[in-house]
Amino acid sequence: MTATGPVIRENRGEGLPGAVAEAGPLGPVDAPVPAAATLPPAPQLGLATFTVIVGFVGLIASLVVLGSIAEGVRTQEVFALDTWATPFLHGIASPGLDLVMNGLTDVGSILVIPPLFVIVVVWLIRTHRISLAALLGVASVGSLVLQATMKLFFARPRPQLPWAKVLPDFSFPSGHTMNAVIFYGTLALILWSVYGRRVGVAAVVIAALLALGVGISRIYLGYHYLTDVVGGILAGIAWLLVVGAAFRARPTWRRWRTPASPPGIVS
């Protein structure tokens, strides 16, 4: 503590979550509440909302361009990667690899993500990290909306392969891949904010490997084209950037909870 006010330091993952003000790519998160007079001015709620809305619209526009290009080259059958990736992966298939790929695809499915979502949200709420729980909720719901919008817009048929199960919905973008990028990416940022850089960097690497593994498994199992997976990865990263930017622009929860200053004191 200095004469000019409290010093906000990063929790660097020394096993003491919440012991000091938490920081990371998301900025200070749910830090201990200082006196009202020492709080910096908080951005308006409208700024965070505007960031989400503009980012969401921009992301939709970007996906339209990406999907249109992908669909155009696929229709003309000149995109070698789409016609090469699936046969190549199927050519190295084996019972053991089938087991691994089915396990990876489950990592991005409703069998795994919703239960993990509930566990993480309960943990965040019980540890009074409400803003981080809200971040995970906004990111996850946005992912579902984006997937539904894009799938209906492009209505791209699934690959028709003799060894692959035919799924009832559309192909672009890969929902499993996008779910993995957004959910595990957001979870990694949350762990970074709570436990510091050392844990956060490791969590980001693990999240990236999981998302990549999910994407590869979707091609291997014949559920998606390569461009579907690439679209899911790019859309997921873009949505993470949008939500993260909006989160940094949010009004801090501690200002909402802090009692008003006594008369005569300017906060």
C-alpha positions in Angstrom: 0.0 0.0 0.0 1.4 3.4 -1.0 0.4 6.9 -0.2 -1.4 7.2 -3.5 -3.7 4.2 -2.9 -3.7 0.4 -3.2 -1.5 -1.3 -5.7 -3.1 -3.9 -7.9 -0.8 -6.8 -8.5 -1.2 -9.9 -10.7 -1.7 -13.2 -9.0 1.1 -15.2 -10.6 -0.2 -18.6 -9.8 1.5 -19.2 -6.5 -1.4 -21.3 -5.3 -3.2 -18.4 -3.6 -6.2 -17.7 -5.9 -7.9 -14.4 -4.9 -5.2 -13.5 -2.4 -4.3 -10.4 -4.5 -6.1 -8.6 -7.3 -6.6 -11.0 -10.1 -5.3 -10.0 -13.6 -4.5 -11.4 -17.0 -5.7 -11.1 -20.5 -9.2 -10.1 -19.1 -7.8 -7.4 -16.9 -8.4 -7.2 -13.1 -11.2 -9.5 -12.2 -13.3 -9.6 -9.0 -10.4 -8.1 -7.0 -10.8 -7.3 -3.3 -13.1 -4.2 -2.9 -11.1 -1.0 -2.1 -12.7 2.1 -0.7 -15.2 3.8 -3.0 -13.1 7.0 -3.1 -10.1 5.1 -4.6 -11.9 3.3 -7.4 -11.1 4.4 -11.0 -14.0 5.5 -13.1 -15.7 2.5 -14.7 -16.8 2.3 -18.3 -20.5 2.6 -19.0 -22.6 -0.5 -19.5 -23.5 0.7 -23.0 -19.8 0.4 -24.1 -19.7 -3.3 -23.2 -23.1 -3.9 -24.8 -22.0 -2.0 -27.9 -18.8 -4.0 -28.2 -20.7 -7.3 -28.0 -23.3 -6.2 -30.6 -20.8 -4.7 -33.1 -18.4 -7.6 -32.7 -21.2 -10.1 -33.2 -22.4 -8.4 -36.4 -18.9 -8.2 -37.6 -18.3 -11.8 -36.9 -21.4 -12.8 -38.8 -20.2 -10.8 -41.8 -16.8 -12.3 -41.7 -18.3 -15.8 -41.5 -20.5 -15.0 -44.5 -17.5 -14.1 -46.5 -15.5 -17.1 -45.3 -18.4 -19.5 -45.9 -19.2 -18.1 -49.3 -15.6 -18.6 -50.5 -15.4 -22.1 -49.0 -18.7 -23.1 -50.6 -17.7 -21.6 -54.0 -14.4 -23.5 -54.2 -16.1 -26.7 -52.9 -18.8 -26.5 -55.6 -16.1 -26.1 -58.3 -14.2 -29.0 -56.8 -10.9 -27.1 -56.9 -10.2 -27.0 -53.2 -7.7 -29.8 -52.9 -7.6 -29.8 -49.1 -11.3 -30.6 -48.8 -11.0 -33.5 -51.2 -7.6 -34.7 -49.7 -8.0 -34.4 -45.9 -10.8 -36.8 -45.4 -9.5 -39.7 -47.5 -6.0 -39.2 -46.0 -7.3 -39.4 -42.4 -9.5 -42.4 -43.3 -6.5 -44.1 -44.8 -4.7 -44.2 -41.5 -7.7 -45.5 -39.6 -7.4 -48.2 -37.1 -9.5 -49.5 -34.1 -7.2 -47.8 -31.7 -7.3 -44.5 -33.6 -11.1 -44.8 -33.9 -11.3 -45.0 -30.1 -9.1 -41.9 -29.7 -11.0 -39.9 -32.3 -14.4 -40.8 -30.8 -13.1 -39.7 -27.4 -11.8 -36.4 -28.8 -15.1 -35.7 -30.6 -16.9 -36.2 -27.3 -14.8 -33.5 -25.7 -16.6 -31.0 -27.9 -20.1 -32.5 -27.5 -23.1 -32.2 -25.2 -21.8 -35.2 -23.3 -18.9 -33.2 -21.8 -19.3 -29.4 -22.2 -22.7 -28.9 -20.5 -21.7 -30.8 -17.3 -18.4 -29.0 -17.2 -20.1 -25.7 -17.7 -22.4 -26.3 -14.7 -19.4 -27.3 -12.5 -17.4 -24.3 -13.5 -20.3 -21.8 -13.0 -21.1 -23.2 -9.6 -17.4 -22.9 -8.6 -17.2 -19.3 -9.8 -20.4 -18.3 -8.1 -19.4 -20.0 -4.8 -16.1 -18.2 -4.9 -17.8 -14.8 -5.7 -16.5 -14.5 -9.2 -19.8 -13.6 -10.7 -18.3 -11.6 -13.6 -16.3 -14.6 -14.8 -19.4 -16.8 -14.6 -21.2 -14.2 -16.7 -18.3 -14.2 -19.2 -18.5 -18.0 -19.6 -22.3 -17.8 -20.0 -22.2 -15.1 -22.7 -19.4 -16.8 -24.6 -21.2 -20.2 -24.6 -24.7 -18.9 -25.5 -23.1 -16.8 -28.3 -21.4 -19.9 -29.7 -24.8 -21.7 -30.0 -26.4 -18.7 -31.7 -23.6 -18.3 -34.1 -23.6 -22.0 -35.1 -27.4 -22.1 -35.6 -27.3 -18.9 -37.7 -24.4 -20.0 -39.9 -25.7 -23.5 -40.5 -29.1 -22.3 -41.6 -27.6 -19.6 -43.8 -25.3 -21.9 -45.7 -27.2 -25.1 -45.4 -24.1 -27.0 -46.6 -24.7 -30.7 -46.8 -22.6 -33.1 -44.7 -20.1 -35.3 -46.4 -21.7 -38.4 -47.9 -19.2 -41.2 -47.0 -19.9 -44.9 -46.8 -18.1 -45.3 -43.4 -19.6 -42.1 -41.8 -22.9 -41.8 -39.9 -25.2 -39.3 -41.6 -26.1 -36.5 -39.2 -29.4 -34.6 -39.6 -28.1 -31.0 -39.5 -25.8 -29.0 -41.8 -22.1 -29.0 -42.0 -20.7 -25.4 -42.0 -19.2 -24.4 -39.6 -18.2 -27.4 -37.3 -20.2 -26.9 -34.2 -18.1 -29.3 -32.1 -14.9 -27.5 -33.1 -16.4 -24.1 -32.4 -17.7 -25.2 -29.0 -14.3 -26.5 -28.1 -12.5 -23.3 -29.1 -14.9 -21.1 -27.2 -15.6 -23.1 -24.1 -12.1 -24.4 -23.4 -10.6 -21.1 -24.6 -12.8 -19.1 -22.2 -12.1 -21.6 -19.4 -8.3 -21.1 -20.0 -8.7 -17.3 -19.7 -10.7 -17.7 -16.5 -8.0 -20.0 -15.0 -5.4 -17.3 -16.1 -7.4 -14.6 -14.3 -7.7 -16.7 -11.1 -4.4 -18.5 -10.8 -2.0 -16.3 -12.8 0.1 -16.4 -15.9 1.9 -19.7 -15.3 -1.3 -21.7 -15.0 -3.0 -19.6 -17.6 -0.4 -20.2 -20.4 -0.6 -23.9 -19.7 -4.4 -23.8 -19.8 -4.3 -21.9 -23.1 -2.0 -24.5 -24.7 -4.2 -27.4 -23.5 -7.3 -25.6 -24.7 -5.7 -25.1 -28.2 -4.7 -28.8 -28.4 -8.1 -30.0 -27.3 -9.8 -27.8 -29.9 -7.5 -28.9 -32.6 -8.0 -32.5 -31.6 -11.8 -32.1 -31.8 -11.5 -30.6 -35.3 -9.3 -33.4 -36.6 -11.7 -36.0 -35.1 -14.6 -34.5 -37.0 -12.8 -34.8 -40.3 -11.5 -38.3 -39.4 -15.0 -39.6 -38.5 -16.4 -38.1 -41.8 -18.8 -35.6 -40.2 -17.2 -32.5 -41.6 -15.0 -31.1 -44.4 -11.7 -29.4 -43.6 -13.2 -26.0 -44.4 -16.0 -26.7 -41.8 -13.4 -27.2 -39.2 -11.3 -24.2 -40.2 -14.5 -22.1 -40.2 -15.3 -23.3 -36.7 -11.8 -22.5 -35.4 -11.8 -19.0 -36.9 -15.3 -18.2 -35.7 -14.5 -19.4 -32.2 -11.3 -17.3 -32.0 -13.1 -14.3 -33.3 -16.0 -14.7 -30.8 -13.5 -15.1 -28.0 -11.9 -11.8 -29.0 -15.2 -10.1 -29.1 -16.4 -11.3 -25.7 -13.0 -10.7 -24.2 -12.9 -7.1 -25.5 -16.5 -6.5 -24.1 -15.5 -8.0 -20.8 -12.6 -5.6 -20.4 -14.9 -2.7 -21.2 -17.5 -3.8 -18.7 -18.5 -1.8 -15.6 -16.8 -3.5 -12.7 -19.1 -5.5 -10.4 -17.4 -4.1 -7.3 -18.6 -0.6 -8.3 -22.2 -1.8 -8.5 -21.8 -3.4 -5.0 -19.9 -0.5 -3.4 -22.2 1.7 -1.3 -22.5 5.3 -2.4 -20.0 7.8 -1.0 -21.2 9.8 2.0 -22.4 13.4 1.1 -19.5 15.7 0.5 -17.1 13.0 -0.8 -16.6 13.0 -4.5 -15.9 9.4 -5.8 
